[in-house]
């Protein structure tokens, strides 16, 4: 790719909420690419990940996909595990105080994060760093000097802090340290580019660029990515909302969940999760608009592309074929036993009550093996309230139609 093509690819999926800022970042990226090419070195690119959970879903992979694009273009990528910043917790997308994790919890989650990240990133080309390496060495004097670059008013303009202020909820002083710490990460790595989501705009653009300039370095270029919507196509993907697609699931389950997203969400998934280039996405969208590609077929192509990033070609093909068999060839019997759902029943209750399992332990084992589905969606929690009436499937051949009372 020439430099203009690189800029187009690397800016794909970005959102700044300000077109002038977006154009400024694109210009700086082009200038920095020209500069490092003359110097004969790659761009230094990083993204920080706070391991506040060991569970990753597709939304978490969006910045990792961008890091992979930089890798494939020959640039140097650092995956920063925020084992020090996690002790505070990023307040950027929360309107309540985050609970503080213990060092042990952070270390456990950090290891699982790195292991899962290698499903996307090239392990041989990825540097793993933990920000406790430099943040734990800062003195109180250092913190005073860094904090002198910011005003309380700047923090209070942030929507999440403003909401809490207006409600009379407490805002703790240590929460303002987070942006300063993340800004110092960029300086410590002497980074050219920092990748993050729109919830990181303040941390990267305001804090990171300001601190790097203050400390005598060229400010990092912010690649700010849109937030991936969940399977509802509207709200940010979240495990707590149940609209997530885990990356630790099966290929068949991931394919099925991707096929359930509404058509309006397909462009966001194409830009944020696929390996497609801007011209490829433009051609795919144009084919849909012109009626040459049916939305169902477009979604199948999209789902196949995303699943293939996590699973082998054979597993991806099998997942697609399983979906076709179940939903297009109607590989679900027209007649099946029926079961009436009682109020307050859990998934476990229904499996046992409908006679689909012989014991609670068998039910839990099947759920753990992703062998229980409701209308094609995998059920993962035996103790959760039964979601809704529908076709309940255990394994490949056992079906029960669950009816509302």
N, C-alpha and C positions, 0 to 999 in steps of 0.2 A: 504494500500500500504506500502511496505517496503521503506526504504530511497532511494535505487537505482531507484525504480519505481516512487517515488515522483520527483526525479531529472529529470528523463526522461520526465515526464509530464510537469513539470514547465519550462523546457528548450525548449519544443516544440514550434516551430514558431519563435525562436530567430535568430537574424542575427547581427553579429558584424563586418563583413568585414575583420575579422582576426581570423583564426581558433585557433591560440594559445590563444587569448584573450577569445574566447568562451570556450575552455577547462579549462582555468584558472577560469572563472566564475562558471562553472559546479563543479569544485573541491571545490571552496570556498562555494558554496551552500550546497554541501554534508557535508562538515566539519561543517558548521553552523547549519545544521539540526541535526547532531549528538550532537553538543554542547548544543543546546536548549533542546533537548530531555533529556539530563543529568540534565539540570537545571530545568526541569519540567515546561517550559514555551513555548508559541508559538513564531514563528517568527513574528517580527514587520515589516509589509509590507505596502508600500504606493505608490501611484501614484498621481501626481499633474495634475490638469485640469484647464487651463486658460479659463474662460468663456467669450471668445471674441465674441461668437455668442450664441443664444438661440436654434439654430437648430442643431440637432445631426443626423448623418447618420451612417451607419454600420461601416465605417472606424473608427469613434470615439470610437466604442465599443470594439475594439481589446484589449486595455489595461484593460478595465473593465472585459472582459472575463478571462484574466489572473488573475486579483484580485479575481474573483469568484473561480477559481481553488484553490488559496491559502486558501480562506475561507472554501471550502469544505474539505480541508485537515486539518482544525482546527486551521489555523493561524490567526493572528490579522491584520485586514485590515483597513487602513485609507485612505479616499478619501479627498485629499487636494484640496480645491477650491482656486485657485490662485488669490484671490481678490486684492493682492498687486502686484504680478508680472504682472498681466494683465494691470496694469497702464503703464507698459513699453511695453509689448508685446514681445514674444519670437522671436528673429531673426533667429532661427535655420534653418527654411525651407524657408526663404524668401531672395530674393536678392534685396529687396527694404525696405525702412523704414516702419515699421508698424505704422498705426495711433494709437495715444494714446486714450484710452477710458476714459470716465468720471467714477467716483465712482458709480454714479447712474446706468449707463449702465452695469457695472460689477455686481452690486448687483442683478439687474433684471435677467441677464443671469445666474448668479450663482444658483439662485433658480430653474430655469428650468433645469439646468444641473443635480442638485441633484435629482430632481423628476424623470427625465428620467433614471438616473443611477440605480434607484431602480427596473427598469424593468429587470436588469441583476443581481445586487448585492442583497444580503440578508440584508434587512433594519435593522433587529435586530442585525446583526453582523458587521455593517459598521459604523465606526466613521467618522463623517464629521468635518473637521477642515478648517479654513481659515488662510492663511499664513500671513495675516496682524497681527495676534495675536503676532507673534514674530518679523517679519521683520520691523514693524512700530516702534519697540522699540530700534532698532539698532541706535547707535550714529555715527556721522561722524568719530570719532576715531575708532569705530568698523569696519566701512567700509574700512578705510585705512589699518588696520591690515589684514582683509580678502583679500583685493586686492593685498597685498604684496606677495601672494602666486602665482601670475600669471604674465606672461610677455605679452607685446603687441604682440610679435611674435606668441604666442600661439593662440591668437584670429585671427591674420591675416592668419593663415594656414587654417582657416575654409573657406570652398568653397564659402559660400554666401557672406562673407566679402571680400574675394579675388576678386570675380566677380565685386563687387561694386568699389573696389579699382582700378581694371584694367580699368573700364569704367569711372573713375573719379567722380563717385557718392559719396556723403558724407556718412561717417560712424560716427554716433554720439556716444560720450563717454558713454552716459547712456545705450546704447545697450549692452555694455560689462558687465554692472552690472547684467544683467539677469542671467547669468550662476552662478555668485557669490550668488545671492539671492536663486536660486534653490538649490545650494550646501548647503546653510545654512538651507534650509527646511529639508534636510536629517539629518543634525546635530540636529536641534531643536526637531525632532521626535525620535532621537536616533534609527534610522531605521536599520534593518538588510538587507532589500531588497528594492530596488526601481525599479519600472516598468516604461518603456517608449518605444517609437518608435526609429527607427534608427536615426531620426533627433535629438534625445536627447542624442546621444552617448557622445558628448563633455560635455554637462551639467551634466550627471550622472557619467561617468567614470572619466573624467578629473577634473571637478569642485567638484562634490559631494564627491568622494573618497578622494581627496586631502584635502578638508576642514575638513572632519571628522577626518582624521589622524592628521592634524594640531591642531585641537581642542581637541585631546586626546581620540577620540572614534575609535572603530573598523570601518574600511571603509565599506560602504554599498555594497551589491552585486548587480550588474547591470543585470536586465533582460531586454534585448534590443530586441524588437519585430520588425518583418518585417512590411512594410507598405502595407496595403490592396489595391490592384488595384481596379479601378472602373469597371463598367460594360463592358468597352472596353477591360478589361484584361491586360492593359498595363500601363496606367498612374494612379498615386495616386488618390483615390476616392476624388472627390471634387464637391461641389454644383455648383461652378462657371463654372466647365467644363461640367456639366450636366451628369456626369457618376456615380452619387451617388445613394444610396438606403436609403431613409429616414427611421428612425425607428418609426416615427409618422404616417406613411402611413397605409393602410389597409393590412390585411394578404394576400389578393388576389393580391394586387399590389406588395408587397414584394416578394411573390412567383414568380410572373411573371418576375420581374426584375432579380431575381436570376437565373431563367431558361434562361435568355438572355446572361449570361456571357459566354465567349468562353471556350472551354474544357481545354485549357492550364492554365486557372486561377483557376480551381477547387481545385488543391492541396493547393494553398495559402489560399483559403476560408476554406478548411477543417482544416488546422492547426491554423488559426488565429481567426475563428469565431465559430466553433462548440465546443461541449462539448466532442467530441470523444477523447479517449485515444490514445497514440501512436500505440499500437497493433491494435486497431480498424481501424485507418487510414491506417496502413500498409496492413491490410486485404482487405480494400475497394480498395486501389490502385492496389493491386495484382490481385483482381478479374477483374478489368478493363484491366490490361495488359494481363491477360490470356484469355480474351474474354468471361469470365463467366458473366460479368456485362456490358451491353451496356452503352456507355457514356451517352446517354439520360437518362437511368434508374439510372445511378450513380448520375447524376445531380439532378434528382428528389429526390433521397434519401438525397442528400446534402441540397437541398432547403427546404425539409420538416424539416430536423433537425434544420436548422437556424431559420425558421419561428416559429417553436414550442417553441423557447426560448422567444418569444415576445407575442405569442398568445396562446389561449387555444387549447387543442387537437381538439375540434369541429371546431374551426375557421381554424385551419391548414388543417384539412381534407377537409373542404369546399373550401379552396383556391386551394388545389391540384386538387380537382374534377373540379373546374371552369376552371383551366388551361387545363385539359384533354378534357373537353367539347369543349373549344374554339379552341384548336390547334391540338388535336389528333382526336377528333370526328367531327372536322370541323363544329362547332356550329355557323358558320358564313354563311349567305345565299350566294349562288353562284351568284344570281342576286340582284342588289341593285341600287338605284339612283346614278348618277355620278355628280360630281361638279368639275369644272376646276379652279385650284388655280391661283389667280392673284398675280402679283409681289407685295411684301410688305404687304400682308395680315397677320393679327394676328389670333390667335386661335379664338378669339371672332368674328372677321370678318367672318371666314369660318363657324362657327356654325350658325350665323345668316343668312349668304348668302345661305347656303345649306338648310335652312329651318328646321334644327334640333331643334331649340329653337324659342320661340315666341318673346323674348326680350333679351336685354343685361343683365338685372338683373337675368333672369332665367339661362342664360348661366353661369354667375359668380357663382350662387348658385350651379349649377351642378358640376362645376369645383371644388369648395370648398369641395363638398361632394365626390370627387374622382370618379365622374360618367362619365367622358369623357376620352376616350382612343383612341390612334392612333396605329394600329397594336398591340393591347394588352398592350401598355405602357400608363400609366396614365398621362394625361396632367394637370399640376398644376398651370399654369400662363396664365390667359386670355389675357394678353397684349403682350405675347411673340410672336415672329414671328412664323408662322405656320411651323413646323419642316421640313416636307417632304410629298410627295404624299403617299397615303396608305389608309387603311380602317379606317374611323373615326366612332367611336361608341359612342352613348349616351345612357346611361342606358343599359338594357339587349337586347332591341329589335330594336333599331333604328340605321341603318347603312347607310353610304354614302361612295362611293369610290371617294376619292379626286385624281384628275388627274393633271399632270403637264401641263402647258399651252404650 
